[in-house]
Amino acid sequence: MVDLFLQQVLNGLTLGGVYSLVALGLTLVYGIMAVPNFAHGAFYMVGAFAAFFLSTRFGLNYWVAMAAAAVCVAVLAMLAEQLVFHPLRNAPGLSPMIAAIGLMLFLQAGAQALWGTDFQRMAPPWGGVVEWSGVIAPIQRLLIIGGAFGLVLVLQLFLHHTVAGSTLLAVAQNREGAALMGIDTRKVGMLTFAISGALAAVAATLYAPINLIYPAMGQLVILKAFVIIILGGMGSVPGAVVGGLIIGLAESFGAFYVSSDYQDLIAFVLLVAILSLRPQGLFAREARTS
């Protein structure tokens, strides 16, 4: 029984790592730019397809394809910020959300036109498994866990120990005040979207060898990412990480001990349960209070 329990912990950490990376990009954009970016799931999808295409068509190494996909999606996200979201910065409240949904549908249709509707799977960089005390850990799952939480640490160090990171947090606290102090808020917006897109691409590439790649793959992921950032507190980086872990572990244990049919429902049940006890989420809004 202990080995089965630990196996579910491993599976939950794998899911939680992917969810945390996706939610981090989403919470950065919301916390700094106040944009509910529903197109973020489409960035995740484009990252998976870009890495798959680069590795299969051009024979790039898995890690090189991941880095190239991160750059491609970062550029795509910056273009989206400049062409879609920046012109709507003073528009009524629902306009950026509607624009994000339109962008999501556009990117999905583009992916379907470019790569078709067939399901794809990316080859892992290393095969094999690690077995310890009855727990079987595929190397790719360990890479996901290590890579995801390594990037979380790097992002925290970037935000709190670099000039660029401090600039992002300053804009999150007070956009008008930061502009008066000489900070170029337009460049901050582009940088925020670039980081968000790169995180989504890395998450998708890490998960691609154990998950299917298809044009609509980002739809459920983005819904869960919104659940995570609401649970953790909108705009909170630690909240996105903790929320991702909670959802990942809950889905893993729920699928094993209850039924896999209800796995995707668990996130939304947890959302209702936690917000009924703590409406503000688990953490304060770090980006707005730091």
ABEGO torsion letter per residue (X at the ends): XAAAAAAAAAAAAAAAAAAAAAAAAAAAAAAAAGBBBAAAAAAAAAAAAAAAAAAAAAGBBAAAAAAAAAAAAAAAAAAAAAAAAAAAAABBAAAAAAAAAAAAAAAAAAAAAAAEABBBBBBBABBEBBBBGGBBBBAAAAAAAAAAAAAAAAAAAAAAABAAAAAAAAAAABAAAAAAAGBBAAAAAAAAAAAAAAAAAAAAAAAAAABBBBAAAAAAAAAAAAAAAAAAEBGBAAAAAAAAAAAAAAAAAAAAABBAAAAAAAAAAAAAAAAAABAAEABBBAAAAX
